[in-house]
Amino acid sequence: MKNFILCRAYFIITRFIKKMDAVVPIKYRYQSNGQAYSQNSQFMKFAGLTSSFFLLKNAGVHILYGIMFFGISGCAGTQYAGNTQILNVTQADRKELITKVSANAEEWRNSGVLIKKGMKYKISAAGNWSLGPICGVTGSDGIGNSPICGGVYVAGSGSLLVGRIGEQGEPFAIGNGIELKASEDGVLFFNVNGGLKIFCSGYVTVKTAILSPSVEQAVSSHKSDVDELPLMKSKPNKNAYAIVIGIENYRQKLPKADFAENDARLMSEYLSRVIGYPEENVVTLTNDRAALGDFVKYFEKWLPNNVEKDGTVFIYYSGHGAPNPKTGDAYLVPYDGDPSFIAETGYSLKRMYDAIGKLPAKEIIVALDSCFSGAGGRCRLSPRAPGPW
C-alpha cells in the first residue's frame, strides 16, 4: 500500500513536469518481505521502501529530485524529548495531563499517562496539522484529508489522531476525542495515523483525563473479608421478613453516600443465602426505587400484611440522615427527599418505629448505617439549621 501511494504521488508530480518537457520518467524499484526488485540507479529509503524515480535530463530535474527527497525523508525528522515522567492519574492530585503531538515526528509520543486496566479515561484533542500540500490541512479527526494520504495504523485518514497502550499495544482511533475503558495496564502513546508525508507540519494538543470510577470498580478496589459470603447456611425461616434500603445517589444534588447501594445488596445476600431468610421475604430498595412512597408502602402496608405472630423482622438502612431543625427529630432521607423540607419529604424514625412496633413479631432488629447530626459522612442537614452544610 505504501509503495502504491508513493509511486502514485511521483507520477502525479512527474505528469505535471512532463508537460514542460522537463523530465523523462524512469524505472523504480522496491523491496517487499525481504525480496528486492531493483535496477542499477540511485535510490533512497522510506519506511521500508527503496525507490529510484527518473533519469536526469536537465537541471530542472535536479530540482524535482531535491524536493522529493526532502519531502519524503525530511518530513519525519522531529524527535520528542526523552525521559518523560510517567504519572498514574488515578492516584495523583492531577487528574488530567496535556500532551503535544506533532505531525512531523518520527516516533510515537509518550503521553506520560499510566493507564490502569478497567479504569475509564476521556481523551480529547484540538489543533490542526497537515501531512503535506497533497494531503491538506485537517484537525485531529482527519476529516478533509486527501484519499492519497491514507492511514497506516488504523483504517481511514492519514491525519487521524491515533493512540495505543504500551509500546507494543494495538493502535486505536482517537480523532477529536473518545472515552476509553482500558483493557490493559500501560503507558498511553499518541501519533498521527501516517500515510504519505510530504512537508508535514502542525500539531494537536491532547488532554487525557480520568473519569470517576464506577461503583463496581470502587467497591472492587476496597473489598474485604466481609464481602465474601461464608459457606455456612442457617435453617430457612419462612416467618422472617426484611426491608433492606441502600441509597447512594439522590434526586436532589446531595453528596453521594458512597457504597450504600453495594452494602444493601450485600446485606440482602447475607440474609437470603446465609441467615435463612426466604428470597421472596427480602425487599431490597436502592436509589430511585427507595422514594418516600416506597418507605410508606413497605413499612406501613407490606410488613403488617405479611408478618405473623412470633415472626422475625430485620430492617437495614444505608444512606443519608437529617434532623428536623425545629423539632430535633431524626429523619431518613429517601431518594426524593429534600433536606430543606425534611418534615415533608423525609421519613422520620419515630414514624418507622411506630409502624414496626405494631407488628406481632417476636424479634425486630434495626440497623442504621447513617447519622442524624449533620456532622458529615452519611448525614444531611437542613441549610436553615445551624452547623455545617
C-alpha positions in Angstrom: 0.0 0.0 0.0 2.8 2.4 0.9 4.6 1.6 -2.4 1.4 2.3 -4.4 0.8 5.6 -2.6 4.4 6.8 -3.1 4.6 5.8 -6.7 1.2 7.5 -7.4 2.4 10.7 -5.8 5.5 10.5 -8.0 3.5 10.1 -11.2 1.2 13.0 -10.3 4.2 15.3 -9.9 6.1 14.0 -13.0 3.0 14.1 -15.1 2.8 17.9 -14.4 6.5 18.5 -15.2 6.4 16.3 -18.3 4.1 18.9 -19.8 7.0 21.3 -19.6 9.4 18.7 -21.3 11.5 18.7 -18.2 11.9 15.0 -17.4 11.8 11.5 -18.8 10.3 9.1 -16.3 12.5 6.1 -15.4 12.2 2.9 -13.6 11.7 2.5 -9.9 12.4 -0.3 -7.5 11.1 -1.5 -4.2 11.6 -4.3 -1.6 8.8 -6.4 -0.1 9.1 -9.2 2.5 12.8 -9.1 2.3 12.9 -9.6 -1.5 14.3 -6.8 -3.6 13.2 -5.7 -7.1 15.7 -3.3 -8.4 17.7 -1.8 -11.3 21.0 0.0 -11.2 20.3 3.6 -10.2 20.4 6.0 -7.3 17.9 5.2 -4.5 16.6 6.3 -1.2 14.8 4.5 1.6 11.5 5.5 3.3 9.6 3.2 5.7 10.9 0.0 4.1 10.5 1.4 0.6 13.5 1.6 -1.7 12.8 3.8 -4.8 14.6 5.4 -7.8 12.4 7.6 -9.9 13.9 9.1 -13.0 16.9 9.7 -15.2 18.2 13.2 -15.2 17.6 15.2 -18.4 18.3 18.8 -17.4 18.8 21.0 -14.4 15.0 21.2 -13.7 15.0 17.5 -12.8 17.6 18.1 -10.1 15.2 20.5 -8.5 12.4 17.9 -8.5 14.6 15.2 -7.1 15.6 17.6 -4.3 12.0 18.3 -3.5 11.0 14.7 -3.5 13.9 13.6 -1.3 13.4 16.4 1.3 9.7 15.9 1.3 9.7 12.2 1.9 12.7 11.6 4.1 12.9 15.0 5.7 9.3 15.3 6.9 9.6 12.7 9.7 12.5 14.3 11.5 11.3 15.6 14.9 12.2 13.5 17.9 10.5 14.1 21.3 12.5 14.7 24.4 13.3 11.6 26.3 12.7 10.6 30.0 9.1 11.5 30.1 7.8 11.4 33.6 5.0 8.8 34.0 2.0 9.8 36.1 -0.7 7.4 37.4 -3.6 9.9 37.3 -5.8 7.5 39.4 -3.6 8.2 42.4 -2.1 11.7 41.7 -3.6 15.0 42.6 -3.6 16.0 39.0 -6.5 14.2 37.2 -5.5 15.2 33.7 -2.4 15.7 31.5 -1.8 17.8 28.3 0.3 16.3 25.5 1.5 18.0 22.3 1.6 15.6 19.3 3.5 16.8 16.1 2.7 15.7 12.6 6.4 15.6 11.6 7.5 13.3 14.4 9.2 10.1 13.5 8.1 8.3 16.7 5.1 7.7 18.9 4.5 10.4 21.5 4.7 9.3 25.1 1.8 11.0 26.9 3.2 10.4 30.4 -0.1 8.9 31.5 -0.1 5.4 33.0 -3.3 3.7 32.1 -4.8 1.2 34.5 -6.9 -1.7 33.4 -10.7 -1.3 34.0 -10.5 2.5 34.5 -12.2 4.9 32.3 -10.5 7.9 30.6 -11.6 10.8 28.5 -9.2 11.7 25.7 -9.9 14.9 23.7 -7.8 16.7 21.1 -7.7 20.1 19.4 -5.5 21.8 16.8 -4.6 21.5 13.1 -1.9 19.6 11.2 -1.0 18.5 7.7 0.9 15.6 6.1 1.7 17.9 3.2 0.2 20.0 0.4 -1.1 16.9 -1.4 -2.9 15.8 1.8 -4.4 19.1 3.0 -4.9 20.6 6.5 -7.2 18.9 8.9 -8.0 18.7 12.6 -7.2 15.6 14.7 -10.3 13.9 13.3 -8.6 13.8 9.8 -11.7 14.9 8.0 -10.8 16.6 4.7 -7.6 14.7 4.3 -6.8 13.6 0.7 -7.5 9.9 0.0 -3.9 9.6 -1.3 -2.7 10.1 2.3 -4.4 7.1 3.9 -3.8 5.6 7.3 -1.1 3.2 8.3 -2.0 2.2 11.9 -5.8 2.1 11.5 -8.1 2.3 8.5 -9.1 5.8 7.4 -7.5 9.2 7.2 -3.7 9.5 7.5 -4.1 12.7 9.6 -6.3 11.0 12.1 -5.0 11.0 15.7 -4.4 7.5 17.0 -3.2 6.0 20.3 -2.0 2.8 21.8 -1.4 1.4 25.3 2.2 0.3 25.7 4.9 0.2 23.1 3.5 -3.0 21.5 -0.2 -2.2 22.0 -2.8 -2.4 19.3 -3.4 1.1 17.8 -6.9 2.6 18.0 -8.5 5.7 16.6 -9.0 8.8 18.8 -9.8 11.7 16.4 -11.3 14.6 18.3 -11.9 12.5 21.3 -13.1 9.3 22.8 -14.0 7.7 26.2 -11.6 4.8 26.8 -12.1 1.9 29.1 -8.7 0.4 29.4 -8.3 -3.3 28.6 -4.7 -3.4 30.0 -2.2 -1.5 32.0 0.5 0.6 30.2 1.7 4.0 29.2 -0.5 5.8 26.7 1.1 6.8 23.4 -0.2 9.1 20.6 0.7 9.5 16.9 -0.6 10.7 13.6 -2.1 7.8 11.6 0.7 8.1 9.0 0.5 7.5 5.3 2.2 9.8 2.8 4.2 12.6 4.5 5.4 15.5 2.3 6.3 18.8 4.0 4.1 17.8 7.0 3.5 20.5 9.7 1.4 21.5 12.7 0.4 19.7 15.9 -2.6 18.8 18.0 -2.9 19.2 21.8 -4.3 16.2 23.6 -5.9 16.2 27.0 -6.2 12.9 28.9 -8.4 12.9 32.0 -9.6 10.1 34.3 -13.3 9.7 34.7 -14.8 8.9 38.1 -14.5 5.1 38.6 -17.8 3.2 38.6 -19.3 1.9 41.8 -18.3 -1.6 40.8 -14.6 -0.5 40.3 -14.6 1.4 43.6 -16.1 -1.4 45.5 -13.7 -4.0 43.9 -10.7 -1.9 45.0 -12.0 -1.8 48.6 -13.1 -5.4 49.1 -12.6 -7.0 52.4 -13.4 -10.4 54.0 -16.9 -9.0 54.8 -17.6 -9.1 51.1 -17.1 -12.8 50.9 -20.2 -14.8 52.0 -19.5 -17.7 54.4 -20.2 -21.2 53.3 -22.5 -22.0 56.2 -26.2 -21.5 55.9 -28.9 -21.4 58.6 -32.1 -23.3 58.5 -34.8 -21.5 56.4 -37.2 -19.4 58.4 -40.5 -18.9 56.5 -41.7 -16.3 59.0 -38.6 -14.0 58.6 -39.1 -10.7 56.7 -36.6 -7.9 55.9 -36.6 -4.5 54.3 -33.1 -3.5 53.1 -32.5 0.0 51.8 -29.4 1.5 50.2 -29.5 5.0 48.7 -26.2 6.1 47.2 -27.4 8.6 44.6 -30.2 11.1 45.3 -32.6 13.1 43.0 -31.6 16.3 44.8 -28.0 17.4 44.4 -26.8 15.7 47.6 -23.3 14.2 48.1 -23.1 10.5 47.3 -23.5 8.1 50.2 -20.5 6.0 49.0 -21.0 2.3 48.7 -24.6 2.4 50.2 -26.1 0.6 47.2 -23.5 -2.2 47.3 -23.8 -2.5 51.1 -27.6 -3.0 50.7 -27.2 -5.7 48.1 -24.6 -7.5 50.1 -26.8 -7.4 53.2 -29.7 -8.9 51.2 -27.4 -11.7 50.1 -26.4 -12.4 53.7 -30.0 -12.6 54.7 -31.2 -14.9 52.0 -28.1 -17.1 51.4 -26.6 -17.4 54.9 -29.1 -16.4 57.6 -32.1 -18.3 56.2 -34.5 -15.5 55.1 -36.5 -16.6 52.0 -35.6 -14.5 49.0 -39.3 -13.6 48.4 -39.4 -12.2 52.0 -36.5 -9.8 51.5 -37.3 -6.4 49.9 -34.3 -4.6 48.6 -34.8 -0.9 47.7 -31.9 1.0 46.1 -31.6 4.6 44.8 -34.7 5.6 42.7 -36.6 2.5 44.0 -36.4 3.9 47.5 -38.6 7.0 47.2 -40.8 8.3 50.1 -43.8 6.4 48.7 -41.7 3.1 48.9 -41.0 3.7 52.6 -44.7 4.2 53.3 -45.7 1.2 51.2 -43.3 -1.4 52.7 -43.2 -0.2 56.3 -46.8 0.6 56.7 -48.5 -1.9 54.4 -46.3 -4.8 53.3 -44.9 -5.7 56.7 -48.4 -5.6 58.5 -49.8 -7.7 55.7 -47.2 -10.4 55.9 -45.5 -10.7 59.3 -47.2 -13.3 61.5 -47.1 -14.0 65.3 -43.6 -14.9 66.6 -42.1 -13.8 63.3 -38.7 -12.1 62.8 -38.2 -8.7 61.2 -34.9 -7.2 60.1 -34.6 -3.5 58.9 -31.4 -2.2 57.3 -30.9 1.4 56.0 -27.7 2.8 54.4 -27.9 6.4 53.2 -28.2 10.0 54.4 -30.0 11.1 57.6 -31.1 14.5 58.6 -32.5 16.2 61.7 -35.6 18.5 61.7 -34.1 21.8 62.8 -37.3 22.9 64.5 -38.1 19.7 66.5 -34.8 17.8 66.5 -36.5 14.7 65.2 -34.3 12.4 63.1 -35.3 11.5 59.6 -34.2 9.0 57.0 -33.7 10.8 53.6 -35.5 8.9 50.8 -34.3 9.1 47.2 -36.6 12.0 46.5 -36.1 13.7 49.9 -35.1 17.3 50.3 -33.2 18.3 53.5 -34.6 21.8 53.1 -38.1 20.4 53.6 -37.3 17.3 55.6 -40.6 17.2 57.5 -42.5 17.0 54.2 -40.1 14.8 52.2 -38.3 12.7 54.8 -39.4 9.5 56.7 -39.0 10.1 60.4 -37.5 7.4 62.7 -40.5 7.9 65.0 -42.9 7.1 62.2 -40.9 4.0 61.3 -40.7 2.8 64.9 -44.4 3.4 65.4 -45.1 1.2 62.3 -42.9 -1.8 63.2 -43.9 -1.5 66.8 -47.4 -2.7 65.9 -46.2 -5.9 64.3 -46.9 -9.2 66.0 -43.2 -10.2 65.6 -41.2 -11.8 68.3 -38.0 -10.2 67.2 -37.3 -7.0 65.4 -33.8 -5.9 64.5 -33.0 -2.4 63.1 -29.6 -1.5 61.7 -29.0 2.1 60.5 -25.8 3.0 58.6 -26.4 6.7 58.8 -26.2 9.7 61.1 -28.6 12.5 62.0 -26.3 15.2 63.4 -25.4 16.9 60.1 -21.7 16.5 61.0 -20.7 14.9 57.7 -20.4 11.4 56.2 -23.8 9.9 55.6 -25.5 12.9 57.2 -27.6 15.6 55.6 -28.7 18.8 57.4 -31.3 21.4 56.5 -29.5 24.6 55.4 -31.7 26.6 57.8 -30.3 24.6 60.7 -27.0 25.6 62.5 -23.9 23.6 61.7 -22.1 22.6 58.5 -23.9 22.0 55.2 
